């Protein structure tokens, strides 16, 4: 999809893992969530400062930091990818060890995280796209929504 809009892709989790020299779970273990969030803000700020158009893949908690919400509002067209919690839970059951904040009761944790994060995402989102469809349909919907924002 990034090629379709002439952008490079920056995955914040990958940037954080590379700069820390460890996996995201290891960053959480060594630095806690606060350390991870500091790194996340730095990575977001750097990505959005690029002169080249970028498609930034943010982690779910990026909106928790007020500075990040300002960055997303001022420096980006922000697309909220959303799906019903049962769809997300079905997808996430395959990678529980990769997401430290999802340990324990996945359904309850997702509901709690969504209740805190969704209003913040809606505050900064220019576009909202449901991702409970096939990937090709999601890409088409995102591109169509971005065209409408640019119009």
N, C-alpha and C positions, 0 to 999 in steps of 0.2 A: 504494500500500500504506500509506503514512503516514496517509492519511485514514482507513483501516480501523482504525487503532489510536489515532486522535486525536492524532497527532504532526505536528510540522513536520519538514522534511528539512533537514539540514545536511550538505553534501558538503565534507569537509575540504580536498580539493584546490581546490575553488572558493573557499573562504574564504581559503586561503593565497594563491592567485593574486590575488584581489581585494585583500587587505591588502598584498601586495607590489607590486601594480601591474604585474605581469608574469606570463607563463605559467609553468607548472611547469618546463618545460625551461629557461626563462630564470632561474628561481630557482636551479635546480641549477647552471647555468653561473656565475651571479654569486656564490652563497653556498656552493656545494658541498652535498653530502648532509647534512653536519652542520647547516648553516644551515636547510635545508629541514626537518630533523627537529625543530629547536628551534621553528620556526613551527608544525609539526604538533602538537607537545605543547601549545603555547599555544592553538591552535584547538580541540583536543580538550577541554582543561580548560574553556575558555569555553563550549563547546557543552553539556557535561555539567553546568555550573553553572546552566543555564536552569531557570526555574520551570515553563516549559511543557514537556510531553513532547516529546522530539526523537528522530528516527531519524537517526543519524549514519552517513554513508557514509565509512568509513575507507579509507585507502590500504593496500596490502599490507604495508608496512613499519612500520605504526603500533605493532605489538607489540614491535619491537626495543628500544624505550626502556622500562626497568623502570618509570618513573613512569607511562607510558601503560598498562602492564598493571595497575598498581594502580588507576588511574582507571577502566579498563574493568571490573575486578572489583568495585570498591566502588560505582561510580556508574551501572551500566548492566546491562541484560540483553544479553549479547553473543552475536550470531549469527555463526557461521563459515560463510561460503558457500564451498563447495569443489567441485572438479571434477577429473577426471583431467587430468594435465598435457597430454596430446595435445588435449583439448578446449580448454583454456586457450590453448595455442599457436595453435590454429586461429582463435580469437577475437582474439587479440592481434596476429596478423600484419597486421591491417588498420590498426593504429595504432602502429607502431614509433617514430615520431618524438615521440609524446606521452609516452613513458615512458623517461626517460633511463637507468634501470638495466637496460633490456632491449636495449641496443645489443649487436651481435655475434651470437653463436650463440644464438638464442632458446630452443631446446630445452634446451641445456646450462645456460643462465642460469636458466631456470624451475626446472629440477631443483635447482640449487644454492640458489636463493632458497627453494624449498619445504622443502628439508632443514633450513634454518636457522629458517624462520618457522613452519612447521606445528606443531612442538611447543609453541611459545610461544602460538600461537592456541588450541590445544587446552587449554592451561593456563587460559586466561581464558574460553573459550566455554561458555556455558550451553546452547547449541543448535548443532547442526551440520546443515546442509542442503546436499545435492548440487544444484548448479545446472546440471547437464548436461541438464536437461529444458527443456520449453517455459516461457517466462516466467510464464504464468498458473499452471502447476503449481508453480513455485518459490514464487510469492507465497502460494499456498494452503498449501504445506508450511511456510513460515515462520510464517504466521498460526496454523496448527494447533500448531506447536511452541511459539509464544509463549503460546498459551492453556494448554498443558500446564504451562509454567513458572509461570504465574500461579495455576494451580489448587492 
